[in-house]
Amino acid sequence: MTALVVIPARWGSTRLPGKPLMMIGGRTLLSRVVDVGRAAIAGDDTELLVATDDERVLKHARDLGCTAVMTDETLATGSARTLVAALDRPAPPTIVCCLQGDTPFIPPDAIQLVLQRLARGDCDCATPVVRLGWEALDALRAHKCSSPTSGTTCVRADDGRALWFSKAMLPQIRGEELLRREAATSPVYQHLGLYAYTLDALITIEAVPPSTNEVLEGLEQLRILELGLTIQTVELQSGPFTMSGIDTPADILRAERLIAGGADTLSG
C-alpha cells in the first residue's frame, strides 16, 4: 500500500483567522505540525504535503521545504481538502492520513501507528486516543469551563472500535469517587485530531453531505460512523501532557504554557 500524509491548513478559521501562521512558543503553528509529520515518515517512502487555500500559507510551507498545493477555499473541512490533494497526486495513494494543521502535540509515532493499523485491512479509518489519568481528566474539565468546544472524547468498544465522539465529557461516570480509589486511570478517552483513511472510504465519506450530529457537534468523524463505516482507535500511552487542536485564543495560551513546561513532542 502507498501512503500520503496531508496537512490541511486553512487560513479562514472562524475563531482564529490566519491560524497556520500564528506564533506559538516562538514558531509558527504550521512549522510545528510540519516537523511532526516529517519525524513520523522519516526513513520510509510516505509523502508529506500541505494543502491550503491561501498563498501566504503556501509560501510559508514551501519556505519550510515542504511540498504544498493550493486547494479551493470553498472546501469546508480538512478531510475534503485532504481528498482533493490526494486525488491530484500523479499516483493517488491507497491510504491517506489527515494530519490537521492545528495539532502540534500529535506524537510522531501516532501517525506511524494509525497507518500501520489501517494497513491491516479490517477497518475504514484509524485514529488515536489517550486514556486520561485522573489529573488529566480534571485538567480537561477545568479547561472546558472557558473553552467548552476544545477537547473531544471518544467512547469505544472493548475491541477498540469507536462508538461515538463528543465535545461533551463522555462517558458520564457513576460512582466516580469510588472508582478514583480503585483505578489508576479514568474511563475517559480523549481523541487526538489525526485520521488515516483508505482512499475508497474517504471518497465515500466526502460524497455525502454532513450528517445532523456532525453539524451539531462540529465533528467530521460522526459522519463516518453514521455511514456505517468502521473507525478503529489506536490507544497511545498518556504522556505528561494531553492537548488536541488549537481552536481558540485560550488554546494558544495553554499550548504556550505546555511548551514552556517542556511538553513538546519534538523537544531537543
C-alpha positions in Angstrom: 0.0 0.0 0.0 1.1 3.5 -0.7 0.5 6.3 1.8 0.2 10.0 1.8 0.2 12.4 4.8 -1.7 15.6 4.1 -1.7 18.7 6.4 -4.8 20.7 5.6 -4.0 24.3 6.6 -6.9 26.7 6.0 -6.5 30.4 6.5 -10.1 31.4 7.3 -10.7 29.9 10.7 -13.8 31.5 12.2 -12.3 31.9 15.7 -8.6 32.2 14.7 -8.1 33.7 11.2 -4.6 33.1 9.9 -4.1 30.3 12.4 -1.4 28.4 10.4 1.0 31.4 10.7 0.2 32.2 14.3 3.3 32.1 16.6 3.3 29.5 19.4 6.3 29.3 21.6 8.4 31.3 19.0 7.5 29.2 16.0 4.5 29.2 13.6 1.8 26.6 14.2 2.3 25.2 10.8 6.1 24.7 11.2 5.5 22.7 14.3 3.0 20.4 12.6 5.2 20.0 9.5 8.1 18.9 11.8 5.8 16.3 13.4 4.9 14.9 10.0 8.5 14.8 8.9 9.5 12.9 12.1 6.7 10.4 11.5 7.6 9.5 8.0 11.4 9.7 8.2 13.0 6.7 6.6 10.1 5.5 4.6 8.5 6.4 1.2 5.4 8.1 2.6 4.9 11.5 1.0 4.1 14.6 3.1 2.4 17.7 1.8 0.5 20.8 3.0 -2.9 21.6 1.3 -4.0 25.1 1.8 -6.3 27.8 0.4 -4.1 30.8 0.9 -0.9 32.0 -0.9 0.7 33.1 2.4 0.4 29.6 3.9 1.6 28.1 0.6 4.7 30.2 0.6 5.4 29.6 4.2 5.1 25.8 3.7 7.5 25.9 0.7 9.9 28.1 2.7 9.9 25.3 5.3 10.9 22.9 2.5 7.6 21.1 2.4 5.6 20.2 -0.7 2.5 22.4 -0.8 -0.6 22.6 -3.0 -3.4 25.1 -3.4 -7.0 23.8 -2.9 -10.3 25.6 -3.3 -11.2 27.9 -0.5 -14.8 26.7 -0.5 -13.8 23.3 0.8 -15.4 23.1 4.2 -13.3 20.5 6.1 -9.8 19.2 6.4 -10.8 15.8 5.1 -12.3 17.3 2.0 -9.1 19.3 1.4 -7.1 16.1 2.1 -9.1 14.1 -0.5 -8.7 16.7 -3.2 -4.9 16.8 -2.6 -4.7 13.0 -2.7 -6.6 12.6 -5.9 -4.5 15.2 -7.5 -1.2 13.3 -7.0 0.3 11.7 -10.1 -0.3 8.3 -8.5 -3.1 8.5 -5.9 -2.3 6.6 -2.7 -4.2 3.7 -1.2 -4.0 5.2 2.3 -4.4 8.8 3.2 -3.5 10.4 6.6 -5.1 13.7 7.5 -2.8 15.5 10.0 -4.8 18.6 11.0 -2.8 21.7 10.7 -3.6 22.9 14.2 -2.4 19.8 16.1 1.2 20.5 17.1 1.2 18.0 20.0 0.4 14.9 18.0 3.3 12.4 18.8 5.0 11.3 15.5 4.6 7.7 16.4 0.8 8.2 16.5 1.0 8.8 12.7 3.0 5.6 12.2 0.6 3.6 14.4 -2.6 4.7 12.6 -1.0 4.0 9.2 0.1 0.6 10.4 -3.4 -0.2 11.9 -5.2 0.8 8.7 -2.8 -1.3 6.6 -4.2 -4.4 8.3 -7.2 -4.1 6.1 -10.0 -4.6 8.6 -11.3 -1.1 9.0 -12.1 2.1 7.0 -10.4 4.6 9.3 -7.9 4.6 12.2 -7.4 7.4 14.8 -5.6 7.8 18.1 -7.0 8.2 21.6 -5.4 8.6 25.0 -6.9 7.2 28.2 -6.9 10.1 30.7 -5.4 9.8 34.1 -7.5 11.4 36.9 -5.3 14.5 36.9 -5.5 14.9 33.2 -9.3 14.4 33.3 -9.6 17.2 36.0 -7.4 19.5 33.8 -9.6 18.9 30.7 -12.8 19.5 32.7 -11.3 22.8 34.0 -10.2 23.8 30.5 -13.7 23.2 29.2 -15.1 25.8 31.6 -13.5 28.5 29.5 -13.3 26.6 26.1 -16.2 24.2 26.0 -15.7 23.2 22.4 -12.0 22.3 22.9 -11.1 18.7 23.5 -13.1 15.7 22.1 -13.8 12.5 24.0 -14.3 9.0 22.5 -16.5 6.2 23.6 -15.0 2.9 22.3 -15.8 -0.8 22.4 -13.6 -3.4 24.1 -12.0 -4.2 20.7 -11.1 -0.6 20.1 -13.9 0.3 17.7 -15.1 3.8 18.1 -18.7 4.0 19.1 -19.1 7.8 19.4 -17.2 11.1 19.7 -18.3 14.2 21.5 -17.3 17.6 22.7 -19.0 16.6 25.9 -17.2 14.6 28.6 -18.2 11.0 27.8 -18.9 8.6 29.3 -20.6 10.1 32.4 -19.0 8.4 35.4 -21.3 7.0 38.1 -19.6 6.3 41.4 -16.6 8.4 40.4 -15.3 8.8 44.0 -15.0 5.0 44.5 -13.6 4.5 41.0 -10.8 7.1 41.7 -9.7 5.0 44.7 -9.8 1.7 42.8 -8.4 2.6 39.4 -5.2 4.4 38.4 -6.8 5.9 35.3 -10.2 7.2 34.4 -12.5 5.5 31.9 -12.4 8.7 29.6 -10.6 8.6 26.3 -9.5 11.8 24.7 -9.4 11.8 20.9 -6.5 13.3 19.1 -7.1 15.1 15.8 -5.5 12.6 13.4 -7.1 10.3 10.9 -5.9 7.7 8.4 -8.4 6.5 5.8 -8.4 4.1 2.9 -8.8 6.3 -0.2 -12.0 4.5 -1.1 -13.5 5.2 2.3 -12.6 8.9 2.1 -14.2 9.1 -1.3 -17.4 7.6 0.2 -17.3 10.0 3.1 -16.9 13.1 1.0 -19.6 12.1 -1.4 -22.4 12.7 1.1 -23.4 15.9 3.0 -22.6 16.5 6.7 -24.9 14.5 9.0 -27.1 16.1 11.6 -25.0 15.0 14.5 -21.8 16.1 12.7 -23.2 19.6 12.4 -24.4 19.7 16.0 -21.1 18.6 17.5 -18.8 20.1 14.8 -17.1 16.7 14.5 -16.5 15.2 11.0 -15.9 11.7 12.3 -19.6 11.3 13.3 -20.5 11.2 9.6 -18.2 8.2 9.2 -20.0 6.4 12.0 -23.4 7.3 10.7 -22.5 5.9 7.3 -21.8 2.6 8.9 -18.1 2.7 8.3 -15.7 1.5 10.9 -13.2 3.6 12.9 -10.6 1.7 14.8 -9.0 3.6 17.6 -5.3 3.2 18.5 -4.6 3.8 22.2 -1.5 5.9 22.9 0.3 5.9 26.2 -0.6 9.0 28.1 2.3 11.4 28.4 2.9 14.4 30.7 0.5 16.5 28.7 -2.6 16.0 26.6 -3.9 18.5 24.1 -5.6 18.1 20.8 -6.2 21.0 18.4 -5.7 24.8 18.7 -9.2 26.2 18.3 -9.3 29.3 20.5 -7.1 32.1 21.9 -7.3 30.2 25.2 -5.8 27.1 23.4 -2.8 29.2 22.3 -2.1 30.3 25.8 -2.5 26.8 27.1 -0.2 25.5 24.3 2.5 28.0 25.2 2.3 27.1 28.9 2.7 23.5 28.0 5.7 24.2 25.7 7.3 26.4 28.4 6.9 23.5 30.8 8.7 21.1 28.5 5.7 19.5 26.8 6.9 19.3 23.2 6.7 16.2 21.1 9.8 17.3 19.2 11.8 18.9 22.1 15.5 18.8 21.5 
